[in-house]
Structures are given as structure tokens and as C-alpha cells.
Amino acid sequence: MTPTADVFNYQNLSFLQNINLASQSLDGSIPEIFGGMQSLIYLRIGYNKFTGSLPQTLANATRLQILWLDGNLLTGLIPQTYQNLTFLQSMTFQAQSLSGSIPEIFGGMQSLTYVDLSNNKFTGSLPHTLANATKLQTLRLGGNLLTGVIPQTYQNLTSVQTLDFSALSFNESIPEIFGECRA
């Protein structure tokens, strides 16, 4: 029996609010049980050996504020259903093999302050709806295969303190709008 199976063999964990199982050498798919935890606020399961795609059911944990899945072996797309995570403040999916376009799911995430999607295989252009996350302080997208231009709507990101667009291929220089940031 793998360590993952031992840890998640309990079905009545819906009362848990905080789970930190980072760096435990857990493997297999991310357990679907997390999606059924209606009280879950903090989920940190980074730096394990989870494989497969991000589970759609995780979007059912609608009270989730912190979602750190970094440093696993995940592939595929960020599910559109994650737009249901409207209380999300911090998310990091960095250092995976996630791919496709970064979805336009950020428009309803008014509490979002930290996003780290760096060092994946995302392609396409930057999502315009990210500009609606006006409380965003940290945005890390470096180390992906993103191209195009930085949307003018990013002028709404006046709270940004850390911006990582390293190793991206933009068609123009960084717009002057970032000179207007207050941080």
C-alpha cells in the first residue's frame, strides 16, 4: 500500500480546514476526497510525487483560500471549474508540466493576492481576466512558453509587488503601465 493510500483511507474528513502534507513523498493521483471537504480552507500538498491531471472535483471545496500544489509531476490543463474557487487568495502550481493556455478563470477571484504558475508548459497569451484580480501582489509566470503582448488591462494591477515574466517571449517591451504600480 502506498503512503498516499494510507493517509487518505479515511472517508469522514469533511470537517478538516487545514491540510499540510508537503514533502511527504506521496504519489499517485491527487485524491478526489479533497473536493468533498466543504470546510477546507488551506491545502498544501506540494513537493510530493503526485501525477496525472488537476482534479476537477477540487473546485467543490469552495471555501478554499490557499491552494499550493507546487513541485509535483502534474500534467494537463487547469480546469475551468476552478473559477468556483472565488475565495482563493493564494495559488501555486509552479514546477509541473501543466500545459495549454492559462484559463480565463481569474475574473471572479477578487481576493487573489498570490499566483505562481511559473516553470510549466503554458502556451498562448496572458489571460485578460487576471487584471480583475486587483488585490494581486505577486504574479509569477516565468519559465513558460507564453507569447504575445502584455494586455493593457494589466494597468489595473496596481497592488503588484512581485512580477516574474522571466524567459517569456513577448512581442513588445514591458508597457509603461507597470510604472504606475503603487508597491
Secondary structure, DSSP 8 states (H G I E B T S, - for coil): --HHHHHT--S--TT--EEE-TTS--EES--GGGGG-TT--EEE--SSEEEE---GGGGG-TT--EEE-TTSEEEE---GGGGG-TT--EEE--SSEEEE---S-GGG-TT--EEE--SSEEEE---GGGGG-TT--EEE--SSEEEE---GGGGG-TT--EEE-TT-EESS---GGGGG---
